[in-house]
Amino acid sequence: MNSLLLTRFVDDRFVMIHNYNIIEGLGAEGIERTASTPDELADEIFNLFGIPVEISVEVFRKLGPLTDPWN
């Protein structure tokens, strides 16, 4: 059972990726969307966190299927 969680807080903004869910917010307002493929998720991680796509793809390969450990 593996899960991905990336979070960034800057001033009153936040970005969180939990598995394939992407949440961006400003103050108390948030927008949620879902990446549909690992490649799309890797692109989002690069755009939002600056982590190179190649590193994300390697991590996904080693993690295997992403699941929610709280369910």
Biopython code that builds the backbone (N, CA, C, O; Angstrom):
import numpy as np
from Bio.PDB.StructureBuilder import StructureBuilder

atoms = [
    (1, "MET", "N", (0.855, -1.166, 0.000)),
    (1, "MET", "CA", (0.000, 0.000, 0.000)),
    (1, "MET", "C", (0.906, 1.236, 0.000)),
    (1, "MET", "O", (1.601, 1.503, 0.981)),
    (2, "ASN", "N", (0.893, 1.984, -1.105)),
    (2, "ASN", "CA", (1.747, 3.161, -1.254)),
    (2, "ASN", "C", (0.914, 4.376, -1.589)),
    (2, "ASN", "O", (-0.098, 4.286, -2.285)),
    (3, "SER", "N", (1.356, 5.516, -1.084)),
    (3, "SER", "CA", (0.639, 6.760, -1.294)),
    (3, "SER", "C", (1.637, 7.877, -1.552)),
    (3, "SER", "O", (2.729, 7.887, -0.983)),
    (4, "LEU", "N", (1.261, 8.814, -2.407)),
    (4, "LEU", "CA", (2.083, 9.975, -2.718)),
    (4, "LEU", "C", (1.451, 11.200, -2.068)),
    (4, "LEU", "O", (0.250, 11.431, -2.212)),
    (5, "LEU", "N", (2.255, 11.987, -1.354)),
    (5, "LEU", "CA", (1.754, 13.224, -0.760)),
    (5, "LEU", "C", (2.840, 14.288, -0.882)),
    (5, "LEU", "O", (3.926, 14.152, -0.319)),
    (6, "LEU", "N", (2.532, 15.342, -1.622)),
    (6, "LEU", "CA", (3.411, 16.501, -1.754)),
    (6, "LEU", "C", (2.602, 17.727, -1.342)),
    (6, "LEU", "O", (1.458, 17.887, -1.768)),
    (7, "THR", "N", (3.184, 18.588, -0.519)),
    (7, "THR", "CA", (2.482, 19.779, -0.064)),
    (7, "THR", "C", (3.438, 20.959, -0.052)),
    (7, "THR", "O", (4.599, 20.828, 0.335)),
    (8, "ARG", "N", (2.937, 22.117, -0.480)),
    (8, "ARG", "CA", (3.724, 23.347, -0.455)),
    (8, "ARG", "C", (2.824, 24.480, 0.027)),
    (8, "ARG", "O", (1.706, 24.658, -0.458)),
    (9, "PHE", "N", (3.334, 25.240, 0.989)),
    (9, "PHE", "CA", (2.647, 26.435, 1.482)),
    (9, "PHE", "C", (3.526, 27.639, 1.209)),
    (9, "PHE", "O", (4.711, 27.635, 1.541)),
    (10, "VAL", "N", (2.946, 28.683, 0.597)),
    (10, "VAL", "CA", (3.651, 29.930, 0.344)),
    (10, "VAL", "C", (2.671, 31.055, 0.627)),
    (10, "VAL", "O", (1.641, 31.181, -0.035)),
    (11, "ASP", "N", (3.011, 31.879, 1.632)),
    (11, "ASP", "CA", (2.131, 32.969, 2.054)),
    (11, "ASP", "C", (0.725, 32.423, 2.296)),
    (11, "ASP", "O", (0.540, 31.578, 3.172)),
    (12, "ASP", "N", (-0.269, 32.889, 1.537)),
    (12, "ASP", "CA", (-1.639, 32.385, 1.736)),
    (12, "ASP", "C", (-2.057, 31.396, 0.652)),
    (12, "ASP", "O", (-3.242, 31.098, 0.500)),
    (13, "ARG", "N", (-1.080, 30.887, -0.102)),
    (13, "ARG", "CA", (-1.348, 29.884, -1.141)),
    (13, "ARG", "C", (-0.895, 28.515, -0.671)),
    (13, "ARG", "O", (0.008, 28.391, 0.156)),
    (14, "PHE", "N", (-1.541, 27.483, -1.215)),
    (14, "PHE", "CA", (-1.077, 26.126, -0.958)),
    (14, "PHE", "C", (-1.311, 25.257, -2.187)),
    (14, "PHE", "O", (-2.200, 25.520, -2.998)),
    (15, "VAL", "N", (-0.503, 24.229, -2.303)),
    (15, "VAL", "CA", (-0.645, 23.214, -3.350)),
    (15, "VAL", "C", (-0.447, 21.866, -2.670)),
    (15, "VAL", "O", (0.495, 21.687, -1.898)),
    (16, "MET", "N", (-1.329, 20.925, -2.954)),
    (16, "MET", "CA", (-1.197, 19.588, -2.398)),
    (16, "MET", "C", (-1.509, 18.565, -3.482)),
    (16, "MET", "O", (-2.495, 18.689, -4.208)),
    (17, "ILE", "N", (-0.664, 17.566, -3.579)),
    (17, "ILE", "CA", (-0.924, 16.420, -4.454)),
    (17, "ILE", "C", (-0.993, 15.196, -3.557)),
    (17, "ILE", "O", (-0.044, 14.873, -2.843)),
    (18, "HIS", "N", (-2.125, 14.527, -3.607)),
    (18, "HIS", "CA", (-2.300, 13.275, -2.874)),
    (18, "HIS", "C", (-2.713, 12.234, -3.900)),
    (18, "HIS", "O", (-3.829, 12.253, -4.419)),
    (19, "ASN", "N", (-1.783, 11.321, -4.182)),
    (19, "ASN", "CA", (-1.946, 10.351, -5.261)),
    (19, "ASN", "C", (-2.233, 11.105, -6.554)),
    (19, "ASN", "O", (-1.369, 11.859, -7.003)),
    (20, "TYR", "N", (-3.379, 10.945, -7.164)),
    (20, "TYR", "CA", (-3.659, 11.621, -8.434)),
    (20, "TYR", "C", (-4.485, 12.903, -8.252)),
    (20, "TYR", "O", (-4.801, 13.574, -9.234)),
    (21, "ASN", "N", (-4.833, 13.244, -7.016)),
    (21, "ASN", "CA", (-5.629, 14.448, -6.744)),
    (21, "ASN", "C", (-4.722, 15.645, -6.542)),
    (21, "ASN", "O", (-3.735, 15.574, -5.809)),
    (22, "ILE", "N", (-5.062, 16.743, -7.194)),
    (22, "ILE", "CA", (-4.284, 17.975, -7.120)),
    (22, "ILE", "C", (-5.206, 19.055, -6.567)),
    (22, "ILE", "O", (-6.272, 19.321, -7.122)),
    (23, "ILE", "N", (-4.783, 19.673, -5.463)),
    (23, "ILE", "CA", (-5.582, 20.724, -4.847)),
    (23, "ILE", "C", (-4.715, 21.972, -4.766)),
    (23, "ILE", "O", (-3.619, 21.946, -4.208)),
    (24, "GLU", "N", (-5.219, 23.067, -5.331)),
    (24, "GLU", "CA", (-4.546, 24.360, -5.254)),
    (24, "GLU", "C", (-5.488, 25.320, -4.559)),
    (24, "GLU", "O", (-6.691, 25.326, -4.821)),
    (25, "GLY", "N", (-4.937, 26.133, -3.671)),
    (25, "GLY", "CA", (-5.807, 27.036, -2.945)),
    (25, "GLY", "C", (-5.179, 28.377, -2.659)),
    (25, "GLY", "O", (-3.961, 28.553, -2.678)),
    (26, "LEU", "N", (-6.064, 29.312, -2.394)),
    (26, "LEU", "CA", (-5.677, 30.660, -1.996)),
    (26, "LEU", "C", (-6.559, 31.015, -0.816)),
    (26, "LEU", "O", (-7.774, 31.148, -0.959)),
    (27, "GLY", "N", (-5.948, 31.170, 0.352)),
    (27, "GLY", "CA", (-6.736, 31.408, 1.556)),
    (27, "GLY", "C", (-7.583, 30.186, 1.861)),
    (27, "GLY", "O", (-7.071, 29.070, 1.948)),
    (28, "ALA", "N", (-8.884, 30.404, 2.024)),
    (28, "ALA", "CA", (-9.797, 29.292, 2.345)),
    (28, "ALA", "C", (-10.408, 28.658, 1.095)),
    (28, "ALA", "O", (-11.137, 27.672, 1.203)),
    (29, "GLU", "N", (-10.127, 29.202, -0.074)),
    (29, "GLU", "CA", (-10.695, 28.695, -1.323)),
    (29, "GLU", "C", (-9.740, 27.691, -1.962)),
    (29, "GLU", "O", (-8.528, 27.907, -1.989)),
    (30, "GLY", "N", (-10.293, 26.595, -2.476)),
    (30, "GLY", "CA", (-9.471, 25.589, -3.128)),
    (30, "GLY", "C", (-10.115, 25.055, -4.388)),
    (30, "GLY", "O", (-11.339, 25.020, -4.512)),
    (31, "ILE", "N", (-9.286, 24.643, -5.313)),
    (31, "ILE", "CA", (-9.739, 24.028, -6.555)),
    (31, "ILE", "C", (-9.099, 22.650, -6.623)),
    (31, "ILE", "O", (-7.887, 22.515, -6.457)),
    (32, "GLU", "N", (-9.905, 21.636, -6.865)),
    (32, "GLU", "CA", (-9.403, 20.264, -6.932)),
    (32, "GLU", "C", (-9.590, 19.719, -8.338)),
    (32, "GLU", "O", (-10.622, 19.932, -8.976)),
    (33, "ARG", "N", (-8.571, 19.012, -8.806)),
    (33, "ARG", "CA", (-8.662, 18.315, -10.090)),
    (33, "ARG", "C", (-7.894, 17.010, -9.958)),
    (33, "ARG", "O", (-7.181, 16.795, -8.979)),
    (34, "THR", "N", (-8.044, 16.151, -10.937)),
    (34, "THR", "CA", (-7.412, 14.838, -10.881)),
    (34, "THR", "C", (-6.603, 14.601, -12.145)),
    (34, "THR", "O", (-7.094, 14.802, -13.256)),
    (35, "ALA", "N", (-5.357, 14.171, -11.968)),
    (35, "ALA", "CA", (-4.539, 13.741, -13.104)),
    (35, "ALA", "C", (-5.034, 12.361, -13.522)),
    (35, "ALA", "O", (-5.370, 11.536, -12.673)),
    (36, "SER", "N", (-5.079, 12.112, -14.814)),
    (36, "SER", "CA", (-5.640, 10.848, -15.280)),
    (36, "SER", "C", (-4.592, 9.778, -15.595)),
    (36, "SER", "O", (-4.924, 8.598, -15.705)),
    (37, "THR", "N", (-3.338, 10.186, -15.739)),
    (37, "THR", "CA", (-2.278, 9.220, -16.049)),
    (37, "THR", "C", (-1.027, 9.562, -15.241)),
    (37, "THR", "O", (-0.883, 10.694, -14.779)),
    (38, "PRO", "N", (-0.128, 8.604, -15.065)),
    (38, "PRO", "CA", (1.130, 8.909, -14.387)),
    (38, "PRO", "C", (1.939, 9.996, -15.100)),
    (38, "PRO", "O", (2.584, 10.818, -14.449)),
    (39, "ASP", "N", (1.906, 9.999, -16.428)),
    (39, "ASP", "CA", (2.630, 11.033, -17.174)),
    (39, "ASP", "C", (2.057, 12.420, -16.907)),
    (39, "ASP", "O", (2.803, 13.383, -16.733)),
    (40, "GLU", "N", (0.737, 12.517, -16.875)),
    (40, "GLU", "CA", (0.092, 13.795, -16.575)),
    (40, "GLU", "C", (0.442, 14.233, -15.144)),
    (40, "GLU", "O", (0.702, 15.411, -14.897)),
    (41, "LEU", "N", (0.447, 13.286, -14.214)),
    (41, "LEU", "CA", (0.803, 13.589, -12.836)),
    (41, "LEU", "C", (2.251, 14.069, -12.744)),
    (41, "LEU", "O", (2.535, 15.028, -12.027)),
    (42, "ALA", "N", (3.158, 13.426, -13.448)),
    (42, "ALA", "CA", (4.563, 13.833, -13.453)),
    (42, "ALA", "C", (4.716, 15.251, -13.996)),
    (42, "ALA", "O", (5.512, 16.031, -13.474)),
    (43, "ASP", "N", (3.961, 15.591, -15.038)),
    (43, "ASP", "CA", (3.989, 16.954, -15.583)),
    (43, "ASP", "C", (3.478, 17.967, -14.555)),
    (43, "ASP", "O", (4.061, 19.040, -14.399)),
    (44, "GLU", "N", (2.396, 17.632, -13.856)),
    (44, "GLU", "CA", (1.848, 18.518, -12.826)),
    (44, "GLU", "C", (2.859, 18.719, -11.696)),
    (44, "GLU", "O", (3.033, 19.837, -11.209)),
    (45, "ILE", "N", (3.527, 17.639, -11.280)),
    (45, "ILE", "CA", (4.528, 17.737, -10.221)),
    (45, "ILE", "C", (5.665, 18.655, -10.657)),
    (45, "ILE", "O", (6.155, 19.460, -9.865)),
    (46, "PHE", "N", (6.085, 18.536, -11.912)),
    (46, "PHE", "CA", (7.132, 19.424, -12.418)),
    (46, "PHE", "C", (6.660, 20.875, -12.413)),
    (46, "PHE", "O", (7.382, 21.761, -11.957)),
    (47, "ASN", "N", (5.459, 21.118, -12.916)),
    (47, "ASN", "CA", (4.947, 22.494, -13.004)),
    (47, "ASN", "C", (4.723, 23.123, -11.634)),
    (47, "ASN", "O", (4.958, 24.320, -11.465)),
    (48, "LEU", "N", (4.278, 22.349, -10.662)),
    (48, "LEU", "CA", (3.923, 22.896, -9.357)),
    (48, "LEU", "C", (5.058, 22.851, -8.330)),
    (48, "LEU", "O", (5.130, 23.705, -7.447)),
    (49, "PHE", "N", (5.951, 21.850, -8.445)),
    (49, "PHE", "CA", (6.996, 21.674, -7.443)),
    (49, "PHE", "C", (8.409, 21.754, -8.015)),
    (49, "PHE", "O", (9.375, 21.846, -7.257)),
    (50, "GLY", "N", (8.544, 21.721, -9.337)),
    (50, "GLY", "CA", (9.864, 21.797, -9.954)),
    (50, "GLY", "C", (10.653, 20.501, -9.919)),
    (50, "GLY", "O", (11.849, 20.500, -10.207)),
    (51, "ILE", "N", (10.005, 19.400, -9.571)),
    (51, "ILE", "CA", (10.686, 18.102, -9.540)),
    (51, "ILE", "C", (10.707, 17.546, -10.965)),
    (51, "ILE", "O", (9.652, 17.415, -11.585)),
    (52, "PRO", "N", (11.885, 17.219, -11.493)),
    (52, "PRO", "CA", (11.969, 16.750, -12.882)),
    (52, "PRO", "C", (11.075, 15.535, -13.144)),
    (52, "PRO", "O", (10.926, 14.657, -12.294)),
    (53, "VAL", "N", (10.491, 15.511, -14.330)),
    (53, "VAL", "CA", (9.581, 14.443, -14.741)),
    (53, "VAL", "C", (10.249, 13.076, -14.614)),
    (53, "VAL", "O", (9.617, 12.120, -14.164)),
    (54, "GLU", "N", (11.513, 12.974, -15.003)),
    (54, "GLU", "CA", (12.211, 11.697, -14.967)),
    (54, "GLU", "C", (12.267, 11.126, -13.542)),
    (54, "GLU", "O", (12.158, 9.916, -13.345)),
    (55, "ILE", "N", (12.438, 12.011, -12.557)),
    (55, "ILE", "CA", (12.489, 11.555, -11.160)),
    (55, "ILE", "C", (11.118, 11.060, -10.723)),
    (55, "ILE", "O", (11.012, 10.013, -10.085)),
    (56, "SER", "N", (10.063, 11.807, -11.062)),
    (56, "SER", "CA", (8.707, 11.379, -10.696)),
    (56, "SER", "C", (8.375, 10.035, -11.329)),
    (56, "SER", "O", (7.815, 9.164, -10.663)),
    (57, "VAL", "N", (8.706, 9.854, -12.591)),
    (57, "VAL", "CA", (8.415, 8.596, -13.281)),
    (57, "VAL", "C", (9.148, 7.438, -12.605)),
    (57, "VAL", "O", (8.580, 6.358, -12.442)),
    (58, "GLU", "N", (10.397, 7.653, -12.212)),
    (58, "GLU", "CA", (11.164, 6.606, -11.516)),
    (58, "GLU", "C", (10.527, 6.276, -10.162)),
    (58, "GLU", "O", (10.441, 5.107, -9.786)),
    (59, "VAL", "N", (10.087, 7.287, -9.441)),
    (59, "VAL", "CA", (9.423, 7.057, -8.152)),
    (59, "VAL", "C", (8.132, 6.265, -8.352)),
    (59, "VAL", "O", (7.870, 5.316, -7.613)),
    (60, "PHE", "N", (7.322, 6.646, -9.348)),
    (60, "PHE", "CA", (6.072, 5.919, -9.619)),
    (60, "PHE", "C", (6.364, 4.446, -9.926)),
    (60, "PHE", "O", (5.648, 3.554, -9.473)),
    (61, "ARG", "N", (7.425, 4.208, -10.700)),
    (61, "ARG", "CA", (7.789, 2.834, -11.063)),
    (61, "ARG", "C", (8.121, 2.018, -9.812)),
    (61, "ARG", "O", (7.730, 0.856, -9.697)),
    (62, "LYS", "N", (8.847, 2.640, -8.876)),
    (62, "LYS", "CA", (9.238, 1.927, -7.656)),
    (62, "LYS", "C", (8.085, 1.793, -6.664)),
    (62, "LYS", "O", (8.008, 0.800, -5.940)),
    (63, "LEU", "N", (7.193, 2.771, -6.621)),
    (63, "LEU", "CA", (6.072, 2.712, -5.683)),
    (63, "LEU", "C", (5.025, 1.692, -6.081)),
    (63, "LEU", "O", (4.428, 1.038, -5.226)),
    (64, "GLY", "N", (4.802, 1.556, -7.372)),
    (64, "GLY", "CA", (3.710, 0.697, -7.825)),
    (64, "GLY", "C", (2.387, 1.446, -7.727)),
    (64, "GLY", "O", (2.375, 2.677, -7.724)),
    (65, "PRO", "N", (1.272, 0.720, -7.647)),
    (65, "PRO", "CA", (-0.043, 1.375, -7.611)),
    (65, "PRO", "C", (-0.186, 2.276, -6.383)),
    (65, "PRO", "O", (0.178, 1.897, -5.270)),
    (66, "LEU", "N", (-0.725, 3.481, -6.610)),
    (66, "LEU", "CA", (-0.966, 4.410, -5.509)),
    (66, "LEU", "C", (-2.329, 4.144, -4.895)),
    (66, "LEU", "O", (-3.333, 4.076, -5.604)),
    (67, "THR", "N", (-2.364, 3.995, -3.582)),
    (67, "THR", "CA", (-3.609, 3.746, -2.877)),
    (67, "THR", "C", (-3.704, 4.684, -1.692)),
    (67, "THR", "O", (-2.715, 5.303, -1.299)),
    (68, "ASP", "N", (-4.882, 4.787, -1.127)),
    (68, "ASP", "CA", (-5.105, 5.624, 0.046)),
    (68, "ASP", "C", (-4.960, 4.767, 1.287)),
    (68, "ASP", "O", (-5.805, 3.904, 1.525)),
    (69, "PRO", "N", (-3.919, 4.970, 2.093)),
    (69, "PRO", "CA", (-3.695, 4.116, 3.258)),
    (69, "PRO", "C", (-4.747, 4.298, 4.348)),
    (69, "PRO", "O", (-4.816, 3.476, 5.263)),
    (70, "TRP", "N", (-5.567, 5.345, 4.283)),
    (70, "TRP", "CA", (-6.567, 5.605, 5.310)),
    (70, "TRP", "C", (-7.895, 4.944, 5.001)),
    (70, "TRP", "O", (-8.825, 5.035, 5.803)),
    (71, "ASN", "N", (-8.009, 4.287, 3.867)),
    (71, "ASN", "CA", (-9.265, 3.587, 3.525)),
    (71, "ASN", "C", (-9.130, 2.110, 3.767)),
    (71, "ASN", "O", (-10.077, 1.358, 3.538)),
]
sb = StructureBuilder()
sb.init_structure("model")
sb.init_model(0)
sb.init_chain("A")
sb.init_seg("    ")
for serial, (resi, resn, name, xyz) in enumerate(atoms, 1):
    if name == "N":
        sb.init_residue(resn, " ", resi, " ")
    sb.init_atom(name, np.array(xyz, "f"), 0.0, 1.0, " ", f" {name:<3s}", serial, name[0])
structure = sb.get_structure()
